[in-house]
Amino acid sequence: MKILVTGGTGYIGSHTVVELQKKGYEVIVIDNLSNSFESVLDNIAKITGIMPGFEKIDLADPAPTAAFFRQHPDIAAVIHFAAFKAVGESTEFPLMYYRNNLVSLINILQGMSDYGIRNLIFSSSCTVYGQPDELPVKESSPIKKAASPYGNTKQISEEIISDFINVTDISSIFLRYFNPIGAHESSLIGELPIGVPSNLVPFITQTGIGKHDYLRIWGNDYNTPDGTAIRDYIHVVDLARAHVVAVERLLMERQKQKLEIFNLGTGKGYSVMEVINSFEKISGLKLNYRIMERRQGDIEKIWADTEHANSELGWKAEKNLDDMTLSSWNWEKRLAGRIE
């Protein structure tokens, strides 16, 4: 079966392509390469022995998107990752985020509808919950006002899909994941942000390798044990495997309703300082860091209740925090040519 992965040269997308190919699926990647590199495809091929199909398309442009679906009416499912994703950047450039993230989704849904493609996995986010009143977060937790335009695009995207599948024969699974980190065990693919990273772990590893003089910690006055923000960090390979499980659930028509929602995390929250401590332990380095003011759009603490995904999908995160930071560090060292 042929699976379309949008944003497939990106961080989570590339790891998901690997897991899909390992399961025998034919994968076509669409990416505009705005925050990734085409060379990622070569590294996917080194891991799996298979070069995925690739089209460089800006999905916010309706004409080439429609042309793609016209040429590939035999797609069995779409996994939609392609989106801008930096919380801080979204507060500075909200229109850029709304145009890219929402228009691209609308164009994809139109293409799916036009050519009878019935299965959609949507890459959602724990940001839809805002700062929750109760922890851990369940799928039934209230959707609160988004703390950033990025989070709002995820909320609106979920609403668009929900409304659309009500009047079509498309089924969808929303995977609301928490904070993916880590890299493939081969160190051939991993998180590779262009410019200064907005996410914690690549900033940590880049500081450790010497690309930055110091690590910025955005606030140490939160209501948490050490004052730094808490997140539920999940290994990207665990996350990628969940997408394969979700796709197979749709393809085999095992879903219990047209729209299903699953939280993907480990069920445990780690503070920024705990992640730094893990990195220092596995690397043997001491990081230079500075405390900055809180960053607009960041929430204080969040972690997942994963019982629904564990029981209904039969999926569970397997890797621990040290596994995550070690694989991230090995990836960073490979990028710097320090390991083969």
N, C-alpha and C positions, 0 to 999 in steps of 0.2 A: 504494500500500500504506500501511496505517496503522501508525505506530510510536508506542508509548508510551514517553515519556521521564519517568522519575521524578526528582524534584529538578530539573525542567527550567527553573525560574526561578533556579536557582543559577548559580554561576560557570561551571563546565565544561558543565553541562547547557544553559544558554542558548546558548552558542556552538555546541553540537552541534545544537540545534534549528535554528539558522540554516543550518548546513551541510546538514542533512537536507532542509529546505525548498528550498534551492537545487538539490537533486538531484531535487525533485519529489515527495517523500514527504509524506503527510498526517501531522501530528504532533499528538498529545494529550499534554499536560503534566499530571502530578500533582505537587503540592507542598503542604506544610502552611504554607509561608511563615514558618517559624521562624527562618530565617537568610537571607531574601531578600524581594523585594517584587513584588507583582503587576504593578507598572508596568513591570517588565522585559519583559512580554509586549508592551506597546505599542512598546517600542524594537525588539524582534524584528520586529514588523510594519513598522516604519519601514525596517528594513534589507531585508527580503525582500518586502514588499508583502502578506504573508499573516499573519493573526492565528492563532496555533496554538490548538487547543482547550485548555481548562483546567478542571481539577477541583481544588478545595482539599480535600485528604484527608490525614489522618494515617494513613500506611500501617501503623503499628503497631496501629491499631484494626481488628480483623478485619471488623466488620460493613460499614462503608462501602467497605472494600477489596473485599470479596466482591461487594457491590452494583455497584461499578464494572465489574468483570470480567463480571458478568451482563449489563450494559448494552452492553458492547463486546466481544462474542465474536469480532469480525472483525479483531482486532489481529494483525499479522503478526510483530512482534518487540517485545521489551521491552529498553530500555537503562536499567539500574538505577543511578542516581547517588545517590538520596536516602539520606543518612546524616549523622550528626554526624561532624566530621572534624578537630577540633583535638586534637593530641597532648597538650598541656599540660592542657587542660580534661578530657580523658578520665582523666588520673591523679587528678584531684580528684573527678570524678563518674563512677566506673566503671559503676555500675548504670544510670545514664541512658544511657550509650553501649551497653551490652549490650542493654538493652530496645529502644531505638530501632533500632539497626542490625541486630540479629538477628531480632527479631519482625517487623519490616517485610519483611525478605527472605522469611521463612517464609510470610507472608500472600500475597506476590506469587507465590511458587512454587505455592502452593495454588490461587490464581486461574488461573495459567497451566495447571496440570494439569487443573483442572475444565473449562476451556473450550478445550482443545486448542491452546494457543498454544505453539509449539515452539521458538522462538528467543530466547535470552537473552544479552545483552552485560552482563557484570558489571564495574562500576567498581572495580577492585582497586587495589593500591598497592604500591610498593616497600617499604613498611614490613613486608610479610610476610617479607622476607629478614632483618630485624633488622640487626645490624652484621655484614656479610659478611666471611668470612675472606679471600676473594680478590675483586679488582676487575679489570675491570668485572663486573657481575652478569649471569649468564646465567639463562634460564628454568629451567635444570636445577640452579641453585645451591640449596643446602639451605635449607629453611624453618626458621629458628632461632626460639628463644623470643622472642616479641614484646617490644619495649621499652616498650610502652604498651598500655593497654586498647583504644585506637583501633586500633592495629596488630593486636591480638588479634582484634578483631571482623572484620577483613578476613581473617585466617587462618581463623577459624571459619566465616565466610560461604563461603569457597572450599570448605571441607570439606562444609558443608551442601549446596551446589549439586552437588558431585561425587557425594555419596551419592545425591542425589535423581535426577540424570539417569541414574544406573545402572539405575533401576527405572521410568523413564518414557521417552517418545520426545522429550524436550526435549534440544536441543543448546545448548552454551554456549561463549562465548569470554570468557576472563578477560583484561582489559587492565590490566596492572600498570604504572601510570605513576608517573613520578618527580615532579618539582616543577613544576606548571604555573604560569606567570606570564604577564603581558601582557594585552592587551585587543584587541577587534575594531578594525580599522582605522578604522571610522566613529566610534569613541569613544562609541557608543551603549550598548554593554554591556561589562562588565568585572567585576573582582573588587570586591565591595561588602560587606565583613564588617560585621556589626552589633556595635558596641562596639569595644574596642581590638583591633586585628588580632593574630592569633596567627601569621600567615604573614609572611615577611620583606618581600616587595616592597610590599604595601599599607601596611605600617608605614613603609617608606622614603618612599613617595610622600606619605603623610599627614603625615609629618614635614616633607618638602620644601614642602608647601603651607601648613604652619603649624598643623595640627591638634594636633601634639604638640611639646613643647619639645625633646625629644631622642629618638633611636632607641635602643632597647635591643638590645645584641648579647649573645646568651646564650653566653658563654664564649669566651675567646681562648687557652686552654691545651690545645687539641686537638693531636693529632699530625698536623698539616697544615702546609704551607709558611708560612702566616701565623698559624697558631694558631686560626683560625675554622673552623667546620664547612663541609664541602663537600657540595654537592648537584648533581644533574643537572637543570638548569632547562630546561623546554620551553615553547614558546609555546602558549597555550591554543587558538589556531586550528589549529595543527599537530595538536594532540591531538584536537580536535573532528573533523577530517577523518579521523583514524584510526578513529574510531567509525563513520563512514559506510562506510568500506572494510570494517570488520569485519561490520557489519550485512549488507552486500551479499554478503559471503562466506557467511553463514548462509542468506540468502534464496535464493541461487543454488545452494545445497548444494555449495559448493566446499571445505568443510572436510574435512580428512583423517581426523579422528576426532571423536567427539561432544563432546569437551572439548579446546579448544586454548587455549594461553597465550602471550601476547606482552608483552614489555617495551616500553614507549613512553618514549623519552627521546631526547636528542641524542647520547649516547655520550661526553659530556664533562662533567667536574665543575668547578664554579665555587665558590670560597669566598664566605662572607658578605662579606668585604672586597672581593672582585672585583666582586660585584654592586653594592655601594655605589659603587665607583670608576666602574663603567659608568654608574650613575645620575648621578653628579656630572658626568661627561663630557657626557652628552646634555642635561642640564638647565642646566649652568653654575652650579650651586649647590654650596655646601659644607655637608654635613650635620653637625649636632651629634649625637654619639652617646656612649653610656656602655657600658662593659663590665660585664656582670652575671655572676653565677654561672651555671654550666651549668644548663640547664632539664631537669627530670626527663623521661625518655622520649626525649630527642634522641640520635641516633646521631652518630658522628664524621664519617664520609664514605661516600658511595655514589654510583655512577653506573652507567649501563646498558651492557650489550652489546646493541646494537640490530640485529645482523645478521639474526636470525630474522625480526623484523618487517619489516626492509628487503627481504629476499629472498622471504619467503613471502606477506606481505600486499601487497608492492609499494608500501609506504609509507615515507617518510623525512621527518624533521623538516627544515624548510627555513630557519627564521628563526634568527638569531644572538642573542647576549645583548643587544647594543645595540638590536636590533629589539624585543626583549622589554621592556627598561626604557623605551624611548621610547614604545611604545604604552601602557604602564602610566601613564607620566607624562601623556600626552595625555588619557587617561581621567580621571585625577585632576583635571587642570585643567578639563576639561569639567564635572565634578561641582561644581567650585568656581565655575563660571560665567565662567572666564577665557578660554575659547574657545567658539565657536559650532559 
